[in-house]
Amino acid sequence: MGGPNHVGNYCDAPIIVDTENDRVYYQSSYYYIGHFSRFNKKRSQENRV
């Protein structure tokens, strides 16, 4: 689980680092963000609705 954010709730973190045990955990959101980012073309722009 990720930590609290600016609106006072908790959100999932794509990567969690456990410094006490020297471990790194990659959550499923890390992999699907990577999957979608491959389809973004260079110099693409955001279209706001």
PyRosetta script that sets phi, psi and omega in degrees:
from pyrosetta import init, pose_from_sequence

init()
pose = pose_from_sequence("MGGPNHVGNYCDAPIIVDTENDRVYYQSSYYYIGHFSRFNKKRSQENRV")
pose.set_psi(1, 141.6)
pose.set_omega(1, 175.7)
pose.set_phi(2, -77.6)
pose.set_psi(2, -167.5)
pose.set_omega(2, -177.2)
pose.set_phi(3, -108.3)
pose.set_psi(3, -177.3)
pose.set_omega(3, 179.4)
pose.set_phi(4, -67.8)
pose.set_psi(4, 155.8)
pose.set_omega(4, 179.2)
pose.set_phi(5, -123.8)
pose.set_psi(5, -169.7)
pose.set_omega(5, -174.0)
pose.set_phi(6, -67.7)
pose.set_psi(6, -16.3)
pose.set_omega(6, 177.7)
pose.set_phi(7, -102.7)
pose.set_psi(7, 7.6)
pose.set_omega(7, 172.3)
pose.set_phi(8, 84.7)
pose.set_psi(8, 13.8)
pose.set_omega(8, 175.9)
pose.set_phi(9, -117.6)
pose.set_psi(9, -179.0)
pose.set_omega(9, -178.9)
pose.set_phi(10, -108.2)
pose.set_psi(10, 142.3)
pose.set_omega(10, 176.6)
pose.set_phi(11, -131.8)
pose.set_psi(11, 157.8)
pose.set_omega(11, -178.6)
pose.set_phi(12, -74.3)
pose.set_psi(12, 140.7)
pose.set_omega(12, 177.8)
pose.set_phi(13, -105.0)
pose.set_psi(13, 133.2)
pose.set_omega(13, 179.1)
pose.set_phi(14, -61.6)
pose.set_psi(14, -34.5)
pose.set_omega(14, 178.7)
pose.set_phi(15, -129.1)
pose.set_psi(15, 130.3)
pose.set_omega(15, 177.3)
pose.set_phi(16, -118.9)
pose.set_psi(16, 129.1)
pose.set_omega(16, -179.7)
pose.set_phi(17, -110.6)
pose.set_psi(17, 123.4)
pose.set_omega(17, 176.0)
pose.set_phi(18, -100.1)
pose.set_psi(18, 96.7)
pose.set_omega(18, -175.6)
pose.set_phi(19, -73.0)
pose.set_psi(19, -23.6)
pose.set_omega(19, 179.4)
pose.set_phi(20, -70.0)
pose.set_psi(20, -34.3)
pose.set_omega(20, -177.7)
pose.set_phi(21, -111.4)
pose.set_psi(21, 8.9)
pose.set_omega(21, -179.3)
pose.set_phi(22, 51.2)
pose.set_psi(22, 52.1)
pose.set_omega(22, 179.7)
pose.set_phi(23, -126.6)
pose.set_psi(23, 149.5)
pose.set_omega(23, 175.4)
pose.set_phi(24, -123.8)
pose.set_psi(24, 130.2)
pose.set_omega(24, -179.8)
pose.set_phi(25, -114.5)
pose.set_psi(25, 123.5)
pose.set_omega(25, 176.2)
pose.set_phi(26, -99.1)
pose.set_psi(26, 115.1)
pose.set_omega(26, -179.4)
pose.set_phi(27, -80.0)
pose.set_psi(27, 166.9)
pose.set_omega(27, -179.9)
pose.set_phi(28, -60.4)
pose.set_psi(28, -32.3)
pose.set_omega(28, 179.6)
pose.set_phi(29, -63.0)
pose.set_psi(29, -29.9)
pose.set_omega(29, 176.5)
pose.set_phi(30, -59.8)
pose.set_psi(30, -42.8)
pose.set_omega(30, -176.9)
pose.set_phi(31, -74.5)
pose.set_psi(31, -38.4)
pose.set_omega(31, -180.0)
pose.set_phi(32, -77.3)
pose.set_psi(32, -25.2)
pose.set_omega(32, 171.5)
pose.set_phi(33, -65.1)
pose.set_psi(33, -42.9)
pose.set_omega(33, 177.1)
pose.set_phi(34, -62.3)
pose.set_psi(34, -38.8)
pose.set_omega(34, 179.1)
pose.set_phi(35, -63.1)
pose.set_psi(35, -50.0)
pose.set_omega(35, -178.8)
pose.set_phi(36, -67.3)
pose.set_psi(36, -34.0)
pose.set_omega(36, -176.7)
pose.set_phi(37, -68.2)
pose.set_psi(37, -21.5)
pose.set_omega(37, 177.3)
pose.set_phi(38, -66.6)
pose.set_psi(38, -22.9)
pose.set_omega(38, -177.5)
pose.set_phi(39, -91.7)
pose.set_psi(39, -4.5)
pose.set_omega(39, 175.8)
pose.set_phi(40, -79.9)
pose.set_psi(40, 124.9)
pose.set_omega(40, 180.0)
pose.set_phi(41, -82.9)
pose.set_psi(41, 153.1)
pose.set_omega(41, 176.6)
pose.set_phi(42, -61.0)
pose.set_psi(42, 143.0)
pose.set_omega(42, -179.6)
pose.set_phi(43, 64.8)
pose.set_psi(43, 19.8)
pose.set_omega(43, 175.9)
pose.set_phi(44, -73.1)
pose.set_psi(44, 157.9)
pose.set_omega(44, -177.9)
pose.set_phi(45, -123.6)
pose.set_psi(45, 152.8)
pose.set_omega(45, 177.9)
pose.set_phi(46, -80.9)
pose.set_psi(46, 135.4)
pose.set_omega(46, 174.5)
pose.set_phi(47, -106.1)
pose.set_psi(47, 112.6)
pose.set_omega(47, -179.9)
pose.set_phi(48, -85.5)
pose.set_psi(48, 142.8)
pose.set_omega(48, -179.7)
pose.set_phi(49, -107.2)
pose.dump_pdb("model.pdb")
